[in-house]
Amino acid sequence: MGNIVERLTALDYLIVILYLIILILIGYRASFSKKKSEQETLFLANKSLNWSSIGFNMWGTNVGPSMLLAFASIGYSTGIVAVNFDWYAFIFLFLLAIVFAPKYLAAKVSTMPEFMGNRYGDSTQNILAWYALVKILISWLSLGLFAGGFLVRQILGIPMWQSVTVLVAFAGLFTFFGGLKAIAKVNVFQMILLIAVSLSLMLLGLNKVGGISALYAKTPHHFWNLIQPASDPKYPWYAILLGYPVAAVAFFCTDQSMVQSVLGAKNLKQGQLGVSFIAWLKILSLPLFIGTGIICYVLFPNLKDPNEAYMTMVTSLFPPGMNGLVIVVLIAVLVGTIGSSLNSLSTVFTMDIYVKKINPQASTKQIIRMGRWTVVAGCIIAVIVVLAIDSIKGLNLFDVFQSVLGFIAPPLSVVFLLTVFWKRTTRKAVNFTLSVGSIMSLGTGITYLWILPSSEYTFWPHYLMLSFFIFAGLLIIAVLISLLDRTPSIYTINEEHQSNIEKPDRAVWISWIALAVVMVALYIFFNGH
């Protein structure tokens, strides 16, 4: 792989400098102009986000450096099967838009722990707040930062600790000063830029291969199947069908980093259309990210490390003058993911722990100060966790991300699904699942990844199935605890919240129905090759 720094021209440096100036100006205007309430701006953007801002911001949170690296890597190794992790998501995004979002907005909450606290009391809110903090630190901040550091290490050849320290410091500045509003405004600009640069790379690659027909002819035909047979060692169909939903419910429907954009919506309709918009944007994963890896497989079939597929394409195909754009995009996706994660971390700690437990009489100024110090602390902890993740051996980057999420997700999925769909769920069941269940799930994950790694111990099932088994076990235990509880404390319907719940607008239904038709057609087309 060529060194991108050696290929940079004066034009590249100019592009990077101009981009940074534009980024800072957008962030500055969003942070300091016409502020109504500093607290609302920092955490929920004054409830001012429209559907496009919500969709781009959720996508920007989701499309971290890990997406560029990991999707290209998995495309290089196995073809399009990993696009399931984006296309299958539309079902769970629909669940967020139609089932969860109306309840969240009707309750007028700032955080997911606050929502659960309204239903089951302070003990539940406290447990979930700490669990949410751990989840944001690991699954968002640390993994996103790890992928960014991995890329910078590839580009500049500097140690991981140096690259992640510089990256998190830059991304943290936007959250520190501007909060959600600045991150959302910046992400709209950055995601448009990401689409343009990634599409350019894809088109250059296709041109060199000889077109779509030539690409299809030069790759194994199973590369183009979304559904792989049960005998497939990497992604058998049943593992994706059963295991992925566990992570998807927790990721899209209950995760503060994803849901916070919806909480900042002008109204329910804008929030629901915004969630629909990210579901449409996810269709682009194939041409923008995974397709790049497949093209790399044809052009450079003997890579020692599939994780280098993306940067190999960049250094080999982009002419001088365009490499600066690639560096710009890497900065863009990192600022999007890390910025949103830091903002969510700050919101949960400040509103659910500091205001609720430590200083209930805190002034707005004190709340803002604590939110900003939480951002600084999050940056430091994330760097430490990244260095631990860097020591994991035997899994590719994509599997590291998905497996870590798969072990964090089961308790959250169980608790939120039961809370919304089964009124008989008790506080004891919820608290047990969030505390003891979390220890069981995370303990299994630590054993799988570090103590008895799956690369050396072959008795482990597929990590997606392992996540499903944990989910199923915790679900059964939670139901039994609820049924056997002699003095059940269950959620009593809040009449005010219930009266605030709105039905989806006609435009929302049209958007989701059209998306469902498109997704079914895509699944039919990309099978049987």
ABEGO torsion letter per residue (X at the ends): XBBAAAABBAAAAAAAAAAAAAAAAAAAAAAABGBABAAAAAAAGGGABBAAAAAAAAAAAABBAAAAAAAAAAAAAAEAAAAAAAAAAAAAAAAAAAAAAAAAAAAGBABAAAAAAAAAEAAAAAAAAAAAAAAAAAAAAAAAAAAAAAAAAAAAGBBAAAAAAAAAAAAAAAAAAAEAAAAAAAAAAAAAAAAAAAAAAAAAAAAAAGEAAAAAAABBAAAABABBBAABAABBAAAAAAAAAAAAAAAAAABAAAAAAAAABABAAAAAAAAAAAAAAAAAAAAAAAAAAAAAAAABAABABAAAAAAAAAAAABBBGAAAAAAAAAAAAAAAAAAAAAAAAAAAAAAAAAAAAABAABBAAAAAAAAAAAAAAAAAAAAAAAAAAAABBGBBAAAAAAAAAAAAAAAAAAAAAAAAABAABBAAAAAAAAAAAAAAAAAAAAAAAAABBAAABAABBBAAAAAAAAAAAAAAAAAAAAAABABBBBBBBBAAAAAABBBBBAAAAAAAAAAAAAAAAAAAABBGX
